Amino acid sequence: MMKASVLCDVHRLEVRDIPCPVISPYEVLIRVAAVGLCGTDAHIFAGHANYNTNEYGQAIPLALQPQILGHEITGIVEQAGSAVDDLREGDTSDPTTTPSP
């Protein structure tokens, strides 16, 4: 399990325990140190946008399917998939450091 700030309704965030994602061979799992929220996230939080839709293109209410906002992150690699050869556990996304060889 891991903790996440979850938007569970308009203007309502909760810190929840969520399952750790299972990564594919081409993905990395990052322990987030900081996250930036963009304008779209602010619109979703305020209830002015919801891009989470069902198969008919209708918005799914946050109360039914909460969302984790933020996609501009920095952190430390917790796991690297088997096909990832340029990052490994412990590497940081801090641009002032050098990745592992």
Secondary structure, 3 states (H helix, E strand, C coil): CEEEEEEEECCEEEEEEECCCCCCCCCEEEEEEEEECCHHHHHHHHCCCCCCECCCCCECCCCCCCECCCCEEEEEEEEECCCCCCCCCCCECCCCCCCCC
